[in-house]
Amino acid sequence: MYSMKRKTFTQRFFYILLLLVSLVVVVFVFGIIVYLIIKGSSAISWEFLTEKPKAGMREGGIFPAIVGTLYLVIGTLVFSLPVGIFSAIYLNEYARKTRLTRIIRLSIVNMSGVPSVVFGLFGLGFFVIFLGFGKSILSGSLTLALLILPVIITATEEALKSVPDTYREASLALGATKWQTIVKVLLPQAFPGIITGSVIGIGRAAGETAPIMLTVAAFSQPNLPNSVFSQVMALPYHLYVLATQLTNAPEDMQWGTALVLLMLVLVFVIPGAIIRTRARLRKRE
């Protein structure tokens, strides 16, 4: 009897502890969002969102930075999603469990912890200088794609592992090929996990400063890009410039830029979260 009461008390204690920790995290996140809205909402206007910077970026808007960030995020997804998903499929469905594959998986995990500035230096040396792409959307997108590739590969592989082997066996028993099983059975079941990895990757790519500063971002580029080899302004680097490089920069512009960056990330994240939730509900039906 005493043992049962002790187990019940322990379970309740850890449940309450985990609940409190989760609430603290949620409160901090919402606190940051509310603080950004309070500080930055005064700068948000139609002119701020649609005009080019003026007077040494102390006046005007941030439209070129918004467009540049969108180009970079879209370019990053174009390069990272196919490579990440196909790599995860190969590692989980085709590759044998050898020492080489274990080393590859360990390398992918370790890449997730590499500082972003290291990716930026690699992008500068390889894409900008060695391949001759210059500081451009192409160089920045490829660098950011490498940055988020470990997240997408890991999330996709874990999602594929979560699909029961009975699904594979049933599909093969019905005469489907291995590739048909992957496309028609495994990927739809793993779709929520793939979306989760993509959403996390988007959030990280959109907010990075060091990689784009070295490979694509311009200090001031009011004209919109006309090719993938153009330099662009980007919201993270523009925010860095406003906060550290300009004297007497209006404070409301800094907070407004940060708020727009958050809103831009949410534009990509919220639809992804909705798609993921719907996919999970369909799996339960």
Backbone as JSON, one array per atom type, in Angstrom:
{
  "sequence": "MYSMKRKTFTQRFFYILLLLVSLVVVVFVFGIIVYLIIKGSSAISWEFLTEKPKAGMREGGIFPAIVGTLYLVIGTLVFSLPVGIFSAIYLNEYARKTRLTRIIRLSIVNMSGVPSVVFGLFGLGFFVIFLGFGKSILSGSLTLALLILPVIITATEEALKSVPDTYREASLALGATKWQTIVKVLLPQAFPGIITGSVIGIGRAAGETAPIMLTVAAFSQPNLPNSVFSQVMALPYHLYVLATQLTNAPEDMQWGTALVLLMLVLVFVIPGAIIRTRARLRKRE",
  "N": [[0.83, -1.21, 0.0], [1.89, 1.25, 0.86], [3.93, 1.46, -0.96], [2.48, 1.76, -3.35], [1.25, 4.26, -2.93], [3.52, 5.83, -2.82], [4.5, 5.59, -5.45], [2.38, 6.76, -6.83], [2.5, 9.37, -5.82], [5.04, 10.11, -6.77], [4.64, 10.02, -9.54], [2.7, 12.05, -9.86], [4.16, 14.23, -8.92], [6.28, 14.51, -10.8], [4.75, 14.9, -13.07], [3.51, 17.37, -12.51], [5.8, 18.91, -12.29], [6.92, 18.77, -14.92], [4.81, 19.94, -16.28], [4.87, 22.56, -15.23], [7.4, 23.4, -16.12], [6.95, 23.36, -18.89], [4.95, 25.31, -19.06], [6.42, 27.56, -18.27], [8.2, 27.83, -20.42], [6.35, 28.32, -22.51], [5.22, 30.71, -21.6], [7.44, 32.43, -21.67], [7.97, 32.46, -24.45], [5.56, 33.56, -25.5], [5.72, 35.94, -24.13], [7.95, 37.18, -25.32], [6.96, 37.51, -27.92], [4.75, 39.23, -27.47], [6.1, 41.42, -26.39], [7.64, 42.23, -28.59], [5.57, 42.98, -30.3], [4.48, 45.14, -28.9], [6.63, 46.95, -28.83], [7.33, 47.21, -31.53], [5.07, 47.7, -33.09], [4.39, 50.35, -33.5], [5.95, 51.22, -35.59], [5.04, 49.89, -37.79], [3.56, 50.27, -40.85], [1.88, 50.99, -43.96], [3.63, 52.3, -45.65], [6.08, 51.67, -44.46], [6.27, 48.98, -44.97], [6.27, 48.81, -47.75], [7.95, 50.64, -49.0], [11.23, 51.78, -50.14], [14.42, 51.94, -48.41], [15.47, 55.1, -47.08], [17.46, 58.1, -46.71], [19.97, 57.12, -45.74], [19.07, 54.71, -44.66], [17.73, 55.42, -42.41], [15.23, 56.34, -42.67], [12.13, 55.79, -44.45], [11.2, 52.56, -45.83], [11.26, 48.91, -45.56], [11.01, 47.25, -47.69], [12.71, 46.09, -49.79], [14.32, 44.4, -48.18], [12.45, 42.61, -47.17], [11.59, 41.31, -49.52], [14.05, 40.21, -50.34], [14.56, 38.41, -48.22], [12.42, 36.63, -48.55], [13.07, 35.53, -51.07], [15.45, 34.21, -50.38], [14.59, 32.3, -48.46], [12.78, 30.76, -49.98], [14.53, 29.85, -52.0], [16.29, 28.38, -50.41], [14.62, 26.28, -49.48], [14.05, 25.05, -51.94], [16.49, 23.9, -52.61], [17.18, 22.38, -50.32], [15.05, 20.68, -49.43], [14.47, 18.52, -51.42], [17.02, 17.21, -51.49], [17.43, 16.61, -48.78], [15.19, 14.95, -48.13], [15.46, 12.79, -49.97], [17.96, 11.85, -49.2], [17.44, 10.97, -46.59], [15.6, 8.94, -47.17], [17.24, 7.14, -48.55], [19.14, 6.47, -46.53], [17.52, 5.26, -44.61], [15.95, 3.33, -45.91], [17.38, 2.01, -47.9], [20.2, 1.9, -47.47], [22.65, -0.23, -46.04], [23.21, -1.43, -42.68], [26.04, -0.51, -41.77], [29.45, 0.24, -40.77], [30.14, 2.52, -42.17], [27.67, 3.79, -42.75], [26.89, 4.37, -40.15], [28.83, 6.22, -39.45], [28.19, 8.23, -41.26], [25.63, 8.97, -40.34], [26.31, 9.89, -37.79], [27.9, 12.05, -38.5], [25.99, 13.69, -39.71], [24.39, 14.33, -37.51], [26.28, 15.7, -35.96], [26.75, 17.87, -37.61], [24.53, 19.41, -37.15], [25.15, 20.79, -34.88], [27.12, 22.55, -35.6], [28.41, 25.85, -35.6], [26.67, 28.58, -37.13], [28.2, 30.51, -38.39], [30.39, 29.15, -39.33], [29.33, 27.66, -41.44], [28.76, 29.86, -43.0], [31.35, 30.83, -43.6], [32.29, 28.64, -45.07], [30.49, 28.74, -47.23], [31.25, 31.22, -48.29], [33.9, 30.68, -49.1], [33.59, 28.46, -50.84], [31.18, 28.6, -52.55], [30.98, 31.37, -53.19], [33.63, 32.24, -53.88], [35.27, 30.02, -54.94], [33.52, 28.58, -56.78], [32.65, 30.78, -58.1], [30.21, 32.14, -57.93], [29.81, 34.51, -56.69], [28.72, 37.08, -54.34], [25.54, 36.39, -53.85], [22.03, 35.55, -54.44], [21.94, 32.87, -55.08], [24.31, 31.8, -53.93], [23.8, 32.38, -51.22], [21.4, 30.94, -50.77], [22.22, 28.28, -51.23], [24.1, 28.0, -49.19], [22.52, 28.36, -46.86], [20.86, 26.19, -47.28], [22.59, 24.03, -46.84], [22.96, 24.51, -44.16], [20.48, 23.9, -42.92], [20.06, 21.35, -43.74], [20.88, 19.02, -42.14], [18.85, 19.03, -40.16], [16.49, 18.52, -41.63], [17.09, 16.03, -42.8], [17.44, 14.4, -40.49], [14.9, 14.65, -39.21], [13.2, 13.61, -41.21], [14.18, 11.0, -41.5], [13.69, 9.93, -38.94], [10.92, 10.11, -38.98], [10.31, 8.26, -40.98], [11.26, 5.94, -39.75], [9.38, 5.67, -37.77], [7.18, 4.58, -39.01], [5.4, 1.59, -39.01], [6.86, -1.67, -39.65], [5.08, -3.48, -40.68], [3.53, -2.15, -42.54], [5.26, -1.88, -44.7], [5.73, -4.57, -45.3], [3.15, -5.49, -45.95], [2.57, -3.94, -48.21], [4.58, -4.79, -50.02], [3.86, -7.47, -50.17], [1.54, -7.31, -51.59], [2.41, -6.91, -54.11], [3.65, -4.54, -54.8], [6.45, -2.51, -55.75], [9.61, -1.71, -54.15], [10.17, 1.03, -54.35], [7.61, 2.01, -55.04], [6.3, 1.36, -52.69], [7.6, 3.09, -50.92], [6.86, 5.63, -51.96], [4.03, 5.56, -52.11], [3.14, 4.57, -49.68], [4.94, 4.85, -47.37], [5.96, 7.56, -47.36], [3.53, 9.19, -47.28], [2.66, 8.43, -44.7], [4.78, 9.32, -43.16], [4.68, 11.99, -43.53], [3.79, 14.12, -41.68], [6.02, 14.26, -39.9], [8.05, 15.0, -41.67], [7.18, 17.53, -42.45], [7.43, 18.8, -39.99], [10.25, 18.87, -39.62], [10.88, 20.5, -41.81], [9.61, 22.91, -41.14], [11.01, 23.66, -38.82], [13.52, 23.98, -39.99], [13.0, 26.14, -41.77], [12.45, 28.21, -39.96], [14.97, 28.5, -38.76], [16.61, 29.13, -40.97], [15.52, 31.54, -41.91], [16.13, 33.33, -39.91], [18.89, 33.57, -39.66], [22.0, 35.33, -39.53], [24.86, 35.5, -39.84], [25.65, 33.61, -41.99], [24.35, 34.73, -44.3], [25.37, 37.26, -44.31], [27.95, 36.86, -45.16], [27.66, 35.73, -47.66], [25.59, 36.77, -49.28], [24.06, 39.05, -48.41], [23.53, 42.55, -48.73], [24.75, 45.72, -47.64], [23.34, 48.03, -48.27], [20.89, 47.96, -50.6], [18.74, 49.1, -52.45], [17.42, 48.52, -54.85], [15.45, 45.97, -56.38], [16.22, 42.45, -56.77], [17.3, 41.04, -59.93], [18.08, 38.61, -60.87], [19.31, 35.29, -60.0], [21.89, 35.74, -59.33], [22.12, 38.12, -58.11], [22.82, 40.47, -55.5], [21.14, 40.92, -52.37], [19.16, 42.72, -49.96], [18.46, 41.64, -46.63], [16.26, 40.73, -44.0], [17.32, 39.8, -41.38], [20.06, 40.65, -41.48], [19.69, 43.34, -42.08], [18.43, 44.2, -39.76], [20.54, 43.8, -37.98], [22.32, 45.73, -38.98], [20.87, 48.11, -38.52], [20.81, 48.06, -35.73], [23.47, 48.06, -34.86], [25.32, 49.26, -36.64], [24.55, 51.76, -37.59], [24.43, 55.13, -36.61], [22.28, 56.92, -34.49], [20.0, 55.63, -35.41], [16.51, 55.19, -35.8], [14.77, 53.87, -33.05], [12.29, 52.64, -33.16], [12.2, 51.66, -35.76], [14.03, 49.58, -35.64], [12.78, 47.75, -33.86], [10.44, 47.42, -35.3], [11.4, 46.17, -37.64], [12.31, 43.76, -36.53], [9.86, 42.72, -35.7], [8.53, 42.39, -38.15], [10.18, 40.44, -39.29], [9.64, 38.3, -37.56], [6.91, 37.96, -38.16], [7.12, 37.22, -40.82], [8.41, 34.75, -40.64], [6.4, 33.35, -39.32], [4.5, 33.3, -41.33], [5.4, 31.25, -42.95], [5.62, 29.16, -41.11], [3.14, 28.72, -39.76], [1.19, 27.78, -41.77], [2.54, 25.37, -42.34], [2.37, 24.07, -39.86], [-0.4, 23.73, -39.71], [-0.9, 22.03, -41.9], [0.57, 19.81, -41.04], [-0.87, 19.08, -38.72], [-3.37, 18.4, -39.79], [-2.62, 16.23, -41.36], [-1.83, 14.4, -39.41], [-4.26, 13.98, -38.11], [-5.68, 12.72, -40.13], [-4.27, 10.33, -40.27], [-5.1, 9.08, -37.96], [-7.7, 8.48, -38.45]],
  "CA": [[0.0, 0.0, 0.0], [2.8, 2.38, 0.95], [4.65, 1.52, -2.23], [1.58, 2.31, -4.35], [1.09, 5.69, -2.67], [4.77, 6.49, -3.19], [4.55, 5.65, -6.91], [1.4, 7.75, -7.26], [3.04, 10.69, -5.49], [6.16, 10.39, -7.68], [4.08, 10.32, -10.86], [2.07, 13.38, -9.81], [5.22, 15.23, -8.75], [6.97, 14.74, -12.07], [3.76, 15.46, -14.0], [3.39, 18.8, -12.19], [7.09, 19.54, -12.61], [7.01, 18.92, -16.37], [3.79, 20.92, -16.67], [5.37, 23.89, -14.88], [8.49, 23.73, -17.06], [6.33, 23.66, -20.18], [4.28, 26.6, -18.94], [7.45, 28.6, -18.24], [8.67, 28.0, -21.81], [5.28, 28.96, -23.28], [5.09, 32.09, -21.13], [8.57, 33.19, -22.21], [7.77, 32.64, -25.89], [4.5, 34.54, -25.7], [6.22, 37.22, -23.62], [8.81, 37.77, -26.36], [6.09, 37.95, -29.03], [3.98, 40.4, -27.03], [7.03, 42.54, -26.24], [7.96, 42.69, -29.94], [4.39, 43.67, -30.83], [4.35, 46.43, -28.21], [7.72, 47.84, -29.2], [7.48, 47.39, -32.97], [3.82, 47.99, -33.81], [4.31, 51.77, -33.86], [6.67, 51.43, -36.85], [4.39, 49.17, -38.88], [2.64, 51.04, -41.67], [1.94, 50.59, -45.36], [4.86, 52.85, -46.21], [7.21, 50.94, -43.9], [6.31, 47.65, -45.58], [6.3, 48.84, -49.21], [8.89, 51.62, -49.53], [12.66, 51.51, -50.05], [15.08, 52.74, -47.38], [15.87, 56.45, -47.44], [18.28, 58.85, -45.75], [20.92, 56.22, -45.08], [18.27, 53.67, -44.0], [17.11, 55.96, -41.19], [13.84, 56.65, -43.01], [11.6, 54.91, -45.49], [10.71, 51.25, -45.44], [12.15, 47.74, -45.6], [10.48, 46.36, -48.72], [13.76, 45.25, -50.41], [14.76, 43.38, -47.23], [11.39, 41.59, -47.12], [11.66, 40.53, -50.77], [15.28, 39.44, -50.3], [14.39, 37.3, -47.29], [11.54, 35.65, -49.19], [13.85, 34.83, -52.09], [16.41, 33.32, -49.73], [13.87, 31.19, -47.84], [12.28, 29.89, -51.05], [15.69, 29.19, -52.59], [16.79, 27.38, -49.45], [13.74, 25.12, -49.51], [14.18, 24.39, -53.23], [17.71, 23.09, -52.6], [17.35, 21.51, -49.16], [14.01, 19.67, -49.27], [14.69, 17.28, -52.19], [18.25, 16.53, -51.06], [17.23, 16.08, -47.44], [14.23, 13.84, -48.13], [16.04, 11.64, -50.68], [19.05, 11.32, -48.37], [16.83, 10.21, -45.5], [15.03, 7.71, -47.74], [18.34, 6.21, -48.83], [19.74, 5.99, -45.29], [16.6, 4.44, -43.83], [15.3, 2.27, -46.67], [18.26, 1.31, -48.83], [21.56, 1.7, -46.98], [22.85, -1.29, -45.06], [23.72, -0.97, -41.39], [27.48, -0.74, -41.73], [30.2, 1.28, -40.07], [30.09, 3.74, -42.98], [26.39, 4.48, -42.53], [26.91, 4.92, -38.78], [29.67, 7.43, -39.5], [27.42, 9.25, -41.97], [24.59, 9.46, -39.44], [26.98, 10.67, -36.74], [28.32, 13.31, -39.12], [24.8, 14.52, -39.89], [24.02, 14.84, -36.18], [27.29, 16.69, -35.56], [26.56, 19.07, -38.43], [23.46, 20.23, -36.54], [25.72, 21.63, -33.84], [28.16, 23.44, -36.11], [27.95, 27.25, -35.61], [26.25, 29.06, -38.45], [29.26, 31.3, -39.02], [31.26, 28.2, -40.03], [28.68, 27.46, -42.73], [28.95, 31.08, -43.77], [32.72, 30.85, -44.13], [32.36, 27.63, -46.13], [29.8, 29.29, -48.39], [32.1, 32.27, -48.86], [35.06, 30.09, -49.76], [33.26, 27.51, -51.89], [30.2, 29.09, -53.52], [31.25, 32.74, -53.63], [34.95, 32.41, -54.48], [35.75, 28.89, -55.75], [32.61, 28.37, -57.9], [32.48, 32.04, -58.81], [28.84, 32.64, -57.92], [29.79, 35.83, -56.09], [27.71, 37.29, -53.31], [24.31, 36.32, -54.63], [20.95, 34.74, -53.9], [22.31, 31.47, -55.27], [25.29, 31.44, -52.9], [23.15, 32.41, -49.92], [20.43, 29.85, -50.67], [22.96, 27.02, -51.1], [24.71, 27.97, -47.85], [21.45, 28.11, -45.89], [20.38, 24.82, -47.49], [23.52, 23.17, -46.1], [22.76, 24.76, -42.74], [19.29, 23.23, -42.39], [19.99, 19.98, -44.26], [20.86, 18.0, -41.07], [17.54, 19.01, -39.49], [15.52, 17.87, -42.51], [17.45, 14.61, -42.92], [17.16, 13.72, -39.22], [13.45, 14.59, -38.99], [12.6, 12.7, -42.19], [14.58, 9.62, -41.18], [12.94, 9.51, -37.76], [9.52, 9.92, -39.38], [10.25, 6.98, -41.7], [11.44, 4.87, -38.77], [8.16, 5.52, -36.96], [6.18, 3.82, -39.75], [5.59, 0.16, -38.69], [7.33, -2.53, -40.73], [3.94, -4.2, -41.26], [3.1, -1.39, -43.71], [6.17, -2.25, -45.78], [5.51, -5.97, -45.64], [1.84, -5.62, -46.61], [2.68, -3.36, -49.55], [5.39, -5.69, -50.86], [3.11, -8.72, -50.38], [0.51, -7.06, -52.59], [3.04, -6.81, -55.41], [4.26, -3.24, -55.04], [7.91, -2.47, -55.68], [10.12, -0.99, -52.99], [9.99, 2.46, -54.57], [6.18, 2.28, -54.92], [5.99, 1.32, -51.26], [8.1, 4.32, -50.31], [6.11, 6.79, -52.43], [2.59, 5.45, -51.88], [2.81, 4.14, -48.32], [5.78, 5.38, -46.3], [6.01, 9.03, -47.34], [2.3, 9.76, -46.71], [2.62, 8.2, -43.25], [5.84, 10.1, -42.53], [4.53, 13.39, -43.95], [3.81, 15.08, -40.57], [7.38, 14.43, -39.41], [8.8, 15.74, -42.68], [6.76, 18.93, -42.34], [8.02, 19.33, -38.76], [11.64, 19.2, -39.91], [10.92, 21.62, -42.74], [9.22, 24.11, -40.41], [12.16, 24.03, -37.98], [14.55, 24.48, -40.88], [12.61, 27.46, -42.25], [12.65, 29.17, -38.88], [16.39, 28.76, -38.57], [17.18, 29.77, -42.16], [15.02, 32.91, -42.04], [16.66, 34.2, -38.87], [20.35, 33.58, -39.59], [22.66, 36.56, -39.97], [26.26, 35.29, -40.26], [25.82, 33.03, -43.33], [23.94, 35.62, -45.38], [26.27, 38.41, -44.31], [29.17, 36.48, -45.88], [27.41, 35.14, -48.97], [24.56, 37.38, -50.13], [23.43, 40.28, -47.94], [24.14, 43.84, -49.04], [24.52, 46.74, -46.61], [22.23, 48.83, -48.79], [20.58, 47.57, -51.98], [17.31, 49.44, -52.58], [16.82, 47.93, -56.05], [15.08, 44.56, -56.25], [17.1, 41.59, -57.58], [16.8, 40.67, -61.25], [18.53, 37.25, -61.19], [19.81, 34.55, -58.84], [23.25, 36.19, -59.06], [22.04, 39.46, -57.54], [22.83, 40.65, -54.05], [19.88, 41.42, -51.83], [19.05, 43.01, -48.53], [17.72, 40.61, -45.9], [15.79, 41.26, -42.72], [18.24, 39.62, -40.24], [21.24, 41.51, -41.62], [19.22, 44.73, -41.99], [18.23, 44.46, -38.34], [21.89, 43.93, -37.41], [22.86, 47.03, -39.4], [20.16, 49.16, -37.79], [21.09, 48.02, -34.29], [24.89, 48.16, -34.49], [26.19, 49.96, -37.59], [24.08, 53.12, -37.86], [24.25, 56.02, -35.45], [21.0, 57.63, -34.43], [18.94, 54.92, -36.12], [15.29, 55.19, -34.99], [14.57, 52.62, -32.32], [11.07, 51.97, -33.59], [12.5, 50.93, -36.98], [14.68, 48.33, -35.26], [11.77, 46.85, -33.33], [9.53, 47.11, -36.39], [12.05, 45.18, -38.5], [12.27, 42.48, -35.81], [8.47, 42.23, -35.72], [8.25, 41.92, -39.51], [10.9, 39.17, -39.45], [8.85, 37.29, -36.85], [5.69, 37.73, -38.92], [7.48, 36.5, -42.04], [8.64, 33.36, -40.25], [5.1, 32.76, -39.02], [3.81, 33.07, -42.6], [5.81, 29.93, -43.42], [5.49, 28.15, -40.07], [1.74, 28.42, -39.42], [0.62, 26.82, -42.73], [3.17, 24.07, -42.14], [1.79, 23.45, -38.67], [-1.77, 23.33, -40.03], [-0.8, 20.84, -42.76], [1.03, 18.7, -40.2], [-1.96, 18.67, -37.83], [-4.38, 17.71, -40.6], [-2.08, 14.93, -41.77], [-1.88, 13.5, -38.24], [-5.66, 13.6, -37.88], [-6.05, 11.73, -41.15], [-3.65, 9.05, -39.93], [-5.85, 8.47, -36.86], [-9.02, 8.06, -38.91]],
  "C": [[0.87, 1.26, 0.0], [3.54, 2.58, -0.36], [3.77, 2.13, -3.33], [1.4, 3.81, -4.17], [2.35, 6.47, -3.08], [4.89, 6.63, -4.7], [3.59, 6.71, -7.43], [1.9, 9.16, -7.0], [4.16, 11.08, -6.45], [5.65, 10.76, -9.07], [3.45, 11.71, -10.88], [3.12, 14.48, -9.71], [5.89, 15.56, -10.08], [6.01, 15.29, -13.13], [3.64, 16.97, -13.77], [4.66, 19.54, -12.55], [7.22, 19.79, -14.11], [6.0, 19.94, -16.89], [4.26, 22.34, -16.39], [6.49, 24.33, -15.82], [7.94, 24.11, -18.42], [5.64, 25.02, -20.17], [5.28, 27.75, -18.93], [7.96, 28.89, -19.65], [7.62, 28.74, -22.63], [5.15, 30.42, -22.88], [6.22, 32.96, -21.68], [8.39, 33.47, -23.7], [6.71, 33.69, -26.16], [4.92, 35.91, -25.19], [7.08, 37.93, -24.65], [7.95, 38.31, -27.5], [5.33, 39.21, -28.66], [4.89, 41.62, -26.91], [7.41, 43.11, -27.61], [6.78, 43.46, -30.54], [4.26, 45.05, -30.2], [5.4, 47.42, -28.7], [7.74, 48.16, -30.69], [6.24, 47.8, -33.71], [3.73, 49.45, -34.24], [5.0, 52.06, -35.19], [5.96, 50.81, -38.04], [3.37, 50.08, -39.57], [2.78, 50.55, -43.11], [3.24, 51.09, -46.01], [6.08, 52.07, -45.72], [7.37, 49.58, -44.58], [6.53, 47.69, -47.09], [7.31, 49.81, -49.8], [10.33, 51.14, -49.38], [13.27, 52.35, -48.93], [15.51, 54.1, -47.93], [16.76, 57.03, -46.35], [19.22, 57.94, -44.98], [20.25, 55.17, -44.24], [17.68, 54.13, -42.67], [15.66, 56.35, -41.41], [13.38, 55.67, -44.09], [11.17, 53.57, -44.94], [11.74, 50.15, -45.6], [11.69, 46.75, -46.67], [11.57, 45.52, -49.4], [14.25, 44.14, -49.48], [13.73, 42.26, -47.11], [11.47, 40.69, -48.34], [12.91, 39.65, -50.77], [15.18, 38.24, -49.37], [13.49, 36.22, -47.87], [12.28, 34.85, -50.24], [14.79, 33.81, -51.46], [15.72, 32.1, -49.12], [13.36, 30.22, -48.91], [13.42, 29.14, -51.72], [16.27, 28.11, -51.7], [15.95, 26.12, -49.47], [13.87, 24.34, -50.82], [15.4, 23.46, -53.24], [17.71, 22.05, -51.48], [16.31, 20.4, -49.06], [14.24, 18.41, -50.11], [15.91, 16.51, -51.72], [18.05, 15.89, -49.7], [16.31, 14.88, -47.4], [14.82, 12.6, -48.8], [17.19, 11.03, -49.88], [18.51, 10.47, -47.23], [16.23, 8.91, -46.0], [16.14, 6.69, -47.99], [18.9, 5.62, -47.53], [18.82, 5.02, -44.56], [16.09, 3.21, -44.58], [16.26, 1.44, -47.52], [19.63, 0.97, -48.23], [21.62, 0.57, -45.95], [23.44, -0.71, -43.78], [25.19, -1.36, -41.25], [28.15, 0.39, -40.94], [30.14, 2.6, -40.82], [28.8, 4.5, -42.75], [26.3, 5.06, -41.13], [27.74, 6.2, -38.73], [28.92, 8.57, -40.19], [26.35, 9.84, -41.06], [25.19, 10.32, -38.32], [27.42, 12.02, -37.28], [27.14, 14.26, -39.31], [24.37, 15.14, -38.57], [25.0, 15.92, -35.74], [27.16, 17.99, -36.36], [25.49, 19.99, -37.86], [24.01, 21.16, -35.48], [26.81, 22.56, -34.3], [27.64, 24.88, -36.12], [27.67, 27.74, -37.02], [27.34, 29.85, -39.16], [30.24, 30.39, -39.77], [30.66, 27.87, -41.4], [28.84, 28.69, -43.62], [30.33, 31.18, -44.37], [32.9, 29.82, -45.24], [31.67, 28.14, -47.39], [30.6, 30.37, -49.08], [33.25, 31.68, -49.66], [34.69, 29.23, -50.96], [32.34, 28.1, -52.96], [30.58, 30.46, -54.08], [32.55, 32.84, -54.41], [35.31, 31.27, -55.44], [34.86, 28.66, -56.98], [32.3, 29.64, -58.67], [31.07, 32.57, -58.86], [28.77, 34.07, -57.4], [28.8, 35.91, -54.95], [26.36, 37.41, -54.0], [23.26, 35.5, -53.91], [21.3, 33.26, -53.99], [23.28, 31.01, -54.19], [24.64, 31.39, -51.52], [22.18, 31.27, -49.73], [21.13, 28.51, -50.49], [23.58, 26.9, -49.71], [23.67, 27.69, -46.79], [20.87, 26.71, -46.04], [21.28, 23.83, -46.76], [23.3, 23.3, -44.6], [21.58, 23.96, -42.17], [19.16, 21.79, -42.87], [20.01, 18.92, -43.16], [19.52, 17.89, -40.36], [16.52, 18.25, -40.33], [15.82, 16.39, -42.64], [17.07, 13.85, -41.65], [15.66, 13.57, -38.99], [12.78, 13.6, -39.95], [12.94, 11.25, -41.88], [13.83, 9.11, -39.96], [11.47, 9.28, -38.09], [9.36, 8.6, -40.13], [10.4, 5.8, -40.75], [10.18, 4.62, -37.96], [7.06, 4.75, -37.68], [6.41, 2.33, -39.48], [6.04, -0.65, -39.91], [6.19, -3.32, -41.39], [3.41, -3.48, -42.5], [3.96, -1.77, -44.92], [5.88, -3.68, -46.26], [4.19, -6.17, -46.38], [1.9, -5.09, -48.03], [3.46, -4.27, -50.5], [4.64, -7.0, -51.15], [2.02, -8.55, -51.42], [1.09, -6.83, -53.98], [3.66, -5.47, -55.74], [5.78, -3.35, -54.98], [8.34, -1.68, -54.45], [9.9, 0.51, -53.14], [8.51, 2.85, -54.48], [5.73, 2.26, -53.47], [6.42, 2.59, -50.57], [7.2, 5.5, -50.66], [4.65, 6.74, -52.0], [2.21, 5.16, -50.43], [3.61, 4.9, -47.26], [5.76, 6.9, -46.22], [4.71, 9.67, -46.86], [2.2, 9.58, -45.2], [3.63, 9.06, -42.52], [5.69, 11.6, -42.78], [4.51, 14.38, -42.78], [5.22, 15.32, -40.02], [8.25, 15.21, -40.38], [8.46, 17.23, -42.6], [7.36, 19.56, -41.09], [9.47, 19.74, -38.99], [11.76, 20.4, -40.83], [10.6, 22.94, -42.03], [10.37, 24.59, -39.53], [13.27, 24.61, -38.84], [14.25, 25.87, -41.4], [12.86, 28.52, -41.19], [14.11, 29.51, -38.67], [16.98, 29.52, -39.75], [16.77, 31.23, -42.24], [15.67, 33.85, -41.03], [18.17, 34.29, -38.79], [20.94, 34.87, -40.17], [24.04, 36.29, -40.55], [26.39, 34.68, -41.65], [25.46, 33.99, -44.46], [24.83, 36.85, -45.45], [27.51, 38.13, -45.14], [28.9, 36.06, -47.32], [26.42, 35.9, -49.85], [24.14, 38.77, -49.69], [24.24, 41.52, -48.28], [23.81, 44.82, -47.93], [23.35, 47.62, -47.01], [22.04, 48.49, -50.26], [19.1, 47.84, -52.21], [16.64, 48.84, -53.79], [16.55, 46.45, -55.84], [15.96, 43.71, -57.15], [16.46, 41.23, -58.91], [17.29, 39.3, -61.7], [19.01, 36.58, -59.92], [21.23, 34.95, -58.48], [23.28, 37.61, -58.5], [22.22, 39.41, -56.03], [21.49, 41.2, -53.6], [20.08, 41.89, -50.39], [18.23, 41.9, -47.89], [17.41, 41.12, -44.5], [16.76, 41.02, -41.55], [19.45, 40.54, -40.3], [20.85, 42.99, -41.53], [18.99, 45.12, -40.54], [19.57, 44.63, -37.62], [22.5, 45.28, -37.75], [22.2, 48.16, -38.63], [20.57, 49.23, -36.32], [22.54, 48.34, -33.94], [25.72, 49.06, -35.39], [25.79, 51.41, -37.86], [23.97, 53.91, -36.57], [22.93, 56.75, -35.59], [19.92, 56.95, -35.29], [17.69, 54.88, -35.24], [15.05, 53.83, -34.33], [13.34, 51.89, -32.78], [11.27, 51.2, -34.89], [13.17, 49.59, -36.66], [13.65, 47.32, -34.77], [10.76, 46.47, -34.42], [10.1, 46.07, -37.35], [12.04, 43.8, -37.85], [10.87, 41.88, -35.83], [8.1, 41.7, -37.1], [8.94, 40.59, -39.78], [10.14, 38.04, -38.76], [7.58, 36.95, -37.63], [5.98, 36.93, -40.19], [7.74, 35.02, -41.75], [7.31, 32.66, -39.98], [4.3, 32.48, -40.28], [4.16, 31.69, -43.15], [5.49, 28.84, -42.39], [4.04, 27.75, -39.83], [1.08, 27.51, -40.45], [1.23, 25.43, -42.6], [2.6, 23.33, -40.95], [0.37, 22.97, -38.93], [-1.77, 22.06, -40.88], [-0.39, 19.62, -41.95], [-0.1, 18.19, -39.31], [-3.03, 17.9, -38.6], [-3.89, 16.33, -41.02], [-2.12, 13.93, -40.6], [-3.31, 13.07, -37.95], [-6.14, 12.58, -38.89], [-5.47, 10.36, -40.84], [-4.47, 8.33, -38.85], [-7.2, 7.94, -37.31], [-9.0, 6.63, -39.47]]
}
